[in-house]
Amino acid sequence: MKVLHISGARGWGGNEQQLILNINELNILGTQNFIFGINNSDLHKAASENEINFISSKAKKLSKLSNISQLKNILKEKDIDVIHLHTSDSLTLFYLFSLFNKVTQKVIFSKKGIGSSSSFLSKLKYNSSKINHIICVSEAVKTDFSKILSPKNKSKLAVVYDCISTKDIDVDANFISEFTNKYDIKPTDFIIGSIANHTKAKDIPTLISAINILVTKYNVSNFKLVQVGEFSKLTPEFQAQIAALNLSNHIILTNKISNAKMLNIIFDVFVVSSSREGGPSSALESMLMQTLIVTTNVGIMPEIIKNNVNGFICEAGDPNQLAKSLFDAYTSEKINLQSISLHNYELVKANFNSNKIANQLLNFYK
């Protein structure tokens, strides 16, 4: 079976990490996989590093009409059986392609985040009769996306969770030592970790506000927030908020770091502050590394985290609740941390391992 994965991603995030993980497992399961995407993108580089077949689009913007003929040639030359669409612009490209060409392949579209345009053109492509399955990464995404789907395409919805590699993570002691020295992190510091790119959906301002409440209301001082994520045009706003609240001694913005999940070894708690979310896979990786979770009720989190049972969960967009949850984690005598960490580790390893998720995808392909 030959599968063409189409993605217009330029940067690197959880969705791109998922794609690489899934393809590596699918190759082991005997399928032949190709990625059609943007030349010299982070996804292109990751595909090369993982020896995954990557075909660069002729136009720098994936949904350009000039890529339609290229897609037609790829499908014919590679004798593709299944087309798997991973981004909104990949669906746009496919929809335009389907207007001018007969589609003989089976088609799957993956919906990975909350929120979609409800414009006339968007509804047309999301409700294309050529789509055979629509895979959502959580029940929350499925519920949200179903609002703009026709009854027929709504019946095509299914949930396949994000996956993580359950192989033991090799922790580079030198990297950890250099990192803690660089940011003056002391063994006595309580470390709050966040791995989230600087996008609106990750709601970093609410996290910064929660940290301020942790200091001013709860009088916690011996801690640092290590916030790892690719900087964006929003970053100066975050930096200004940190400076205005005099939190520079407590909040570290690191920009993007390769293998950031390794930092879970120094995190006392991992925080998800998102206002909307599909996954996030970074929280699953933290659970695998037995780090305590504090999260907003987004994406998959309400399905696996029960408040005061195996972590802390609160309303999105509420800095007071988030601060209270972080304080509860800081004074977490009320829960058995060792037991919770082991429970979460087993939960993730059993239900979100990359081999299991790849087999679920393969069933859809078949």
Secondary structure as UniProt FT lines:
FT   STRAND          2..6
FT   HELIX           14..28
FT   TURN            29..30
FT   STRAND          32..37
FT   TURN            39..40
FT   HELIX           42..49
FT   TURN            50..51
FT   STRAND          53..56
FT   TURN            62..63
FT   HELIX           66..77
FT   TURN            78..79
FT   STRAND          82..85
FT   HELIX           88..100
FT   STRAND          106..111
FT   HELIX           120..126
FT   TURN            129..130
FT   STRAND          133..136
FT   HELIX           139..145
FT   HELIX           146..148
FT   HELIX           151..154
FT   TURN            155..156
FT   STRAND          157..159
FT   HELIX           173..182
FT   TURN            183..184
FT   TURN            187..188
FT   STRAND          190..195
FT   HELIX           200..202
FT   HELIX           204..216
FT   TURN            217..218
FT   STRAND          223..228
FT   TURN            233..234
FT   HELIX           235..244
FT   TURN            245..246
FT   TURN            248..250
FT   STRAND          251..253
FT   TURN            258..259
FT   HELIX           260..265
FT   STRAND          269..272
FT   HELIX           281..288
FT   TURN            289..290
FT   STRAND          292..296
FT   TURN            299..300
FT   HELIX           301..304
FT   TURN            308..310
FT   STRAND          311..314
FT   TURN            316..317
FT   HELIX           319..330
FT   HELIX           332..334
FT   HELIX           337..351
FT   HELIX           354..365
//
